[in-house]
Amino acid sequence: MAISLYDASVACFIQTLTGVSGFLDRGLAYCTENGINPDEIVETRLHSDMFPFRFQIVSVAHHSLGAIEGVKAGVFGPPSDGRPHDYAALQGVVADSLSALKALSREEVDALEGRDVTFQFRDYRMPFVAEGFLLSFSLPNLHFHATTAYDILRMKGAPIGKRDYTGPMRLKV
């Protein structure tokens, strides 16, 4: 069975971002129901040497839509959005990324196969081809940051579970 670059990347990105959007909504509902200011979660970290919740959400967008943009440009680096975000703005980051991903055509993404893309951080460089970059770099990073954001919400008491994380699966119809 052949699988397209679109199916292996963008379809997975959309599934994960839909899950993230859903667990952010459930986290907000939990905060509202329990008199918790959701903005208190924004700077929460799982451990003192880890980035906060806001960085995790920005990174989810960065390693999905930003990854496709990076492949198109031929270069990708760490997220540069260091602005403080409130909870609602973070939901907007996910919604905007999800909308932009859904607007990509299968043909547009499949045409990126074989393109050179370099991850660059200061003087450090890692050369990839598009499919290697998307599948071995951005997709694992996307899941790491989505999972970390999920874990922070769980740590704060939000009643979310695995089904919230997985998003809509691509079932046989």
Secondary structure, 3 states (H helix, E strand, C coil): CCCCHHHHCHHHHHHHHHHHHHHHHHHHHHHHHCCCCHHHCCCCCCCCCCCCHHHHHHHHHHCCHHHHHHHHHCEECCCCCCCCCCHHHHHHHHHHHHHHHHHCCHHHHHCCCCCEEEEEECCEEEEEEHHHHHHHHHHHHHHHHHHHHHHHHHHCCCCCCHHHHHCCCCCCC
